[in-house]
Amino acid sequence: MLRCHLITLRFQDDRPVASDERSRLYLARLVSLVGASCRLFAWRSEGCRVRLLVGDGERPAGQIARRVEIGAQQVLGAGARFAPARIDAIEEEERLIQLHDELLLEGAQQRLLTASSLPDALGLRTLAPYAVGSLDRCTPEAVARSLPILSTRDAEWDDLPQAAAAVFGYEDLSRRSYWRHRALAAAVSLAGSELTAVALSELLAVSPSTVARAARRRPSPHLKRMILAQLRWRARLKAGAW
C-alpha cells in the first residue's frame, strides 16, 4: 500500500481561500510549484479549504503544508493566518481511491475547476506534468473516460485569450511573462485560418505587429492542442453538453 496523506488547510477566520479566478490561478501555480517536491496525486481548493492528496516524497507532509500556507498567506490572506494544518494518514486503498476521485472529478461537469489538479490530469495545463500518471487512475486517458471533457466540440474563439493564458496558469495575456510569446504564437496559429489578423489583434488585445510576429514564430503543436482542449472544455461547460 502506497503511503499517502490528506492535507487540509483553512484560514483561522474561515474566509474563502481563493474567491476569484485570479486567486484560484495563483493558488494553482503555488501548489504546482510546491508539489514538485512531493508525490502530488490530486488537490482542490473549494470554499474555505484547500485539500492536497500527497504521497511520500522528498519532503514530509507537514513541510508541504507549511510551504503552501506561506505562499497563500502572503498573497491571498490579506493579514489572516492559517489554522493549524490537518494531516490525515490514508492507510486504505479504497479510501485513497475515493479521495482521489472526489478531489479530481466531483462537480467538474458544472464549473471550471481551475483551482484543482483536473486541468493538469487532463493535459490542459503546463503547471504540473509530474502529477500525470502518479496513480493509474490519474492518466489523461483514464480521467477523460470518467469525464468526457475532451470529446470533440467546436471551439468558441471568444475564449481564446483566456484559454491560451490558462494553459500557463494565468487569467489573461496581459502579463509580459516568459510564456506570453509562446501562448500568442500557438493562439495565432490555431485561429489564423478562421480569423483575420485585425480580428485576432482585437481579440487578443495586442497590436497588429504583435500578431504578425506571432504568426512568423513556429508554434508548439503541444500548446496548440492544449489551447484547443481548453476551448472545448469551456464551450462544453457553457452549453451544458455532457
C-alpha positions as CSV (number, residue, x, y, z in Angstrom):
1,M,0.0,0.0,0.0
2,L,1.3,3.4,-1.0
3,R,1.8,5.7,2.0
4,C,-0.3,8.9,1.5
5,H,-1.6,11.8,3.4
6,L,-4.5,14.2,3.0
7,I,-3.5,17.8,3.9
8,T,-6.4,20.2,4.7
9,L,-5.7,23.9,5.1
10,R,-8.0,26.8,6.0
11,F,-7.7,30.3,7.4
12,Q,-8.5,30.8,11.1
13,D,-11.5,33.0,10.3
14,D,-12.8,30.5,7.7
15,R,-12.7,33.1,4.9
16,P,-12.6,31.7,1.3
17,V,-9.1,30.7,0.3
18,A,-9.4,31.8,-3.3
19,S,-12.6,33.8,-4.0
20,D,-11.9,34.9,-7.6
21,E,-10.3,33.5,-10.7
22,R,-7.1,35.4,-10.3
23,S,-6.7,34.0,-6.8
24,R,-7.6,30.4,-7.9
25,L,-4.9,30.5,-10.7
26,Y,-2.3,31.9,-8.3
27,L,-3.1,29.0,-5.9
28,A,-2.8,26.6,-8.8
29,R,0.7,27.9,-9.7
30,L,1.7,27.8,-6.0
31,V,0.5,24.3,-5.3
32,S,2.1,23.0,-8.6
33,L,5.4,24.6,-7.6
34,V,5.3,23.1,-4.1
35,G,4.0,19.8,-5.4
36,A,7.1,19.3,-7.5
37,S,8.9,18.2,-4.3
38,C,6.4,15.6,-3.3
39,R,4.2,13.0,-4.9
40,L,1.1,15.1,-5.6
41,F,-1.8,12.9,-6.7
42,A,-4.7,15.4,-6.6
43,W,-5.7,18.7,-5.0
44,R,-8.6,21.1,-4.9
45,S,-9.5,24.4,-3.3
46,E,-13.2,24.9,-2.6
47,G,-14.8,27.4,-0.3
48,C,-12.7,27.9,2.9
49,R,-10.4,25.0,2.5
50,V,-7.6,23.6,0.3
51,R,-7.0,19.8,0.3
52,L,-4.0,18.0,-1.1
53,L,-3.5,14.3,-1.5
54,V,0.2,13.6,-1.4
55,G,2.4,10.5,-1.2
56,D,5.8,10.2,0.5
57,G,8.4,12.3,-1.3
58,E,11.4,14.4,-0.7
59,R,9.5,16.5,1.9
60,P,7.2,15.3,4.7
61,A,3.5,16.3,4.5
62,G,4.0,19.0,7.3
63,Q,6.6,20.8,5.2
64,I,4.4,20.7,2.1
65,A,1.5,22.2,4.1
66,R,3.8,24.9,5.5
67,R,5.1,26.0,2.1
68,V,1.6,26.3,0.7
69,E,0.5,28.2,3.8
70,I,3.3,30.7,3.5
71,G,2.7,31.4,-0.2
72,A,-1.0,31.6,0.1
73,Q,-1.0,33.8,3.2
74,Q,1.3,36.3,1.6
75,V,-0.9,36.9,-1.4
76,L,-4.4,35.7,-0.6
77,G,-4.6,36.0,3.2
78,A,-4.8,39.8,3.5
79,G,-3.5,39.6,7.0
80,A,-5.3,36.4,8.0
81,R,-3.4,33.5,9.4
82,F,-3.9,29.8,8.7
83,A,-5.3,27.5,11.3
84,P,-3.0,24.5,12.1
85,A,-2.9,22.2,9.2
86,R,-4.8,18.9,9.4
87,I,-2.8,16.0,8.1
88,D,-4.5,12.6,7.9
89,A,-2.7,9.4,7.0
90,I,-4.5,7.4,4.4
91,E,-4.0,3.7,5.1
92,E,-6.7,2.0,3.0
93,E,-6.6,1.8,-0.8
94,E,-10.3,2.2,-1.0
95,R,-10.1,5.5,0.9
96,L,-7.3,6.7,-1.3
97,I,-9.3,6.0,-4.5
98,Q,-12.3,7.7,-3.0
99,L,-10.4,10.8,-2.1
100,H,-8.6,10.9,-5.4
101,D,-11.8,10.8,-7.4
102,E,-13.5,13.3,-5.1
103,L,-10.8,15.9,-5.4
104,L,-10.3,15.4,-9.1
105,L,-13.8,14.9,-10.5
106,E,-16.6,16.0,-8.1
107,G,-18.6,18.8,-9.6
108,A,-16.4,19.1,-12.7
109,Q,-19.3,18.9,-15.1
110,Q,-20.8,22.1,-13.8
111,R,-17.9,24.5,-13.5
112,L,-14.3,25.2,-14.5
113,L,-12.2,23.7,-11.8
114,T,-9.0,25.8,-12.2
115,A,-8.1,25.6,-8.5
116,S,-7.6,21.9,-8.7
117,S,-5.4,19.3,-10.4
118,L,-8.1,18.4,-13.0
119,P,-6.6,20.6,-15.8
120,D,-3.2,19.0,-15.3
121,A,-4.6,15.5,-15.1
122,L,-6.4,16.1,-18.4
123,G,-3.3,17.6,-20.0
124,L,-4.8,21.0,-20.4
125,R,-2.2,22.9,-18.4
126,T,1.6,23.0,-18.2
127,L,1.9,23.6,-14.5
128,A,2.2,20.1,-13.1
129,P,3.1,17.5,-15.7
130,Y,4.7,15.4,-12.9
131,A,1.2,14.7,-11.4
132,V,0.1,12.9,-14.5
133,G,0.4,9.2,-14.0
134,S,1.0,9.4,-10.2
135,L,-1.7,6.9,-10.0
136,D,-3.0,4.6,-12.7
137,R,-6.4,6.4,-12.4
138,C,-4.6,9.8,-13.0
139,T,-3.6,9.4,-16.6
140,P,-5.3,11.8,-19.1
141,E,-6.9,8.8,-20.8
142,A,-8.3,7.4,-17.5
143,V,-9.6,10.8,-16.4
144,A,-11.1,11.5,-19.8
145,R,-13.0,8.2,-19.7
146,S,-14.5,9.3,-16.4
147,L,-15.3,12.8,-17.6
148,P,-15.6,13.2,-21.3
149,I,-14.3,16.8,-21.4
150,L,-12.1,16.2,-24.4
151,S,-14.8,15.0,-26.7
152,T,-14.9,17.0,-30.0
153,R,-16.8,20.2,-29.9
154,D,-16.5,23.4,-32.0
155,A,-14.2,26.0,-30.4
156,E,-15.6,29.4,-29.5
157,W,-12.9,31.9,-30.4
158,D,-14.1,34.5,-27.9
159,D,-12.5,32.5,-25.2
160,L,-9.1,32.3,-27.0
161,P,-7.2,34.8,-24.8
162,Q,-8.3,33.1,-21.6
163,A,-7.7,29.6,-22.9
164,A,-4.2,30.5,-24.1
165,A,-3.3,32.0,-20.8
166,A,-4.9,29.3,-18.7
167,V,-2.5,26.7,-20.3
168,F,0.2,28.5,-18.3
169,G,-2.0,29.1,-15.2
170,Y,-2.9,32.8,-15.8
171,E,-6.1,34.7,-16.2
172,D,-5.3,36.6,-19.4
173,L,-2.5,37.6,-21.8
174,S,-1.8,41.0,-20.2
175,R,1.3,39.9,-18.3
176,R,4.5,40.2,-20.3
177,S,5.9,37.0,-19.0
178,Y,8.3,34.5,-20.4
179,W,5.4,32.3,-21.7
180,R,3.4,35.0,-23.4
181,H,5.1,34.9,-26.8
182,R,4.7,31.1,-26.9
183,A,1.0,31.4,-26.0
184,L,0.5,34.1,-28.7
185,A,2.2,32.0,-31.3
186,A,0.1,29.0,-30.6
187,A,-3.1,31.0,-30.4
188,V,-2.5,32.9,-33.7
189,S,-1.6,29.6,-35.5
190,L,-4.6,27.9,-34.1
191,A,-7.1,30.6,-35.1
192,G,-5.3,32.2,-38.0
193,S,-7.3,30.2,-40.6
194,E,-10.6,31.3,-39.1
195,L,-10.0,34.9,-38.1
196,T,-8.3,37.8,-39.9
197,A,-5.2,39.5,-38.5
198,V,-7.3,42.5,-37.5
199,A,-9.8,40.3,-35.7
200,L,-7.0,38.5,-33.9
201,S,-5.4,41.8,-32.9
202,E,-8.7,42.9,-31.3
203,L,-9.5,39.6,-29.7
204,L,-6.0,39.1,-28.2
205,A,-5.7,42.8,-27.2
206,V,-2.3,43.2,-28.9
207,S,-1.1,45.3,-31.8
208,P,-1.3,44.0,-35.4
209,S,2.5,44.0,-35.5
210,T,2.5,41.6,-32.5
211,V,0.1,39.3,-34.3
212,A,2.4,39.4,-37.3
213,R,5.4,38.5,-35.2
214,A,3.5,35.7,-33.5
215,A,2.5,34.3,-36.9
216,R,6.1,34.1,-38.0
217,R,7.1,32.0,-35.0
218,R,6.9,28.2,-35.1
219,P,4.3,27.3,-32.6
220,S,4.4,24.3,-30.3
221,P,1.9,21.6,-31.5
222,H,1.6,20.5,-27.9
223,L,0.5,24.0,-26.8
224,K,-1.9,24.3,-29.7
225,R,-3.6,21.0,-28.6
226,M,-3.8,22.3,-25.0
227,I,-5.4,25.6,-26.1
228,L,-7.9,23.8,-28.3
229,A,-8.8,21.4,-25.5
230,Q,-9.2,24.4,-23.1
231,L,-11.6,26.0,-25.6
232,R,-13.6,22.8,-26.0
233,W,-13.8,22.4,-22.2
234,R,-15.2,25.9,-21.8
235,A,-17.6,25.5,-24.7
236,R,-19.0,22.3,-23.3
237,L,-19.5,23.9,-19.8
238,K,-21.3,26.9,-21.3
239,A,-23.6,24.7,-23.3
240,G,-24.1,22.1,-20.6
241,A,-23.4,19.5,-23.2
242,W,-22.4,16.4,-21.2
